[in-house]
């Protein structure tokens, strides 16, 4: 079974995926990790990387191809990234697709705590606008289109443990 966990910045993808990994013993593969690695390797900030990616689609194409190939070649995994669900859907790769959602205010507060930066609002908005532009321009996909997901969960309405357990029950209730 492949499980994809998608959502906006600060929606709880990483936290829920880690807990779900403990419940399933599945390895978590993070798209964000690879984007950060590319950013570090190029010695640019995430914001600069997003702006560069707007001008050159190779960044997103490379990242998405890595995720697609990994999904295609592996089973019993959790792939956590903003586009993991869309990538599996568009490539015809079977997966249980989860979208985690929360208000922008809550997501900004979460990222501010995680990054220890009180000035995250502008950075989060800039990253989201950049990504939304690129996803639509390069792939014809809108983050707000949640129709491809098996479940959409509001992460403001439960703890990460509760949400991971809910996903686990959905995936394995008929196994």
BELPENOR-V510498 format. One record per run of one state. SS is the DSSP state (h for helix, s for strand, l for the rest). FROM is the first residue (numbers start at 1). LEN is the number of residues. Records with the same first field share a line. If there is no record, write none. Layout:
SS: FROM-LEN + FROM-LEN
This chain:
l: 1-1 + 8-5 + 25-2 + 42-4 + 56-2 + 74-3 + 81-3 + 91-5 + 102-2 + 116-4 + 140-11 + 158-2 + 173-3
s: 2-6 + 27-4 + 77-4 + 96-6 + 151-4
h: 13-12 + 31-11 + 46-10 + 58-16 + 84-7 + 104-12 + 120-20 + 155-3 + 160-13
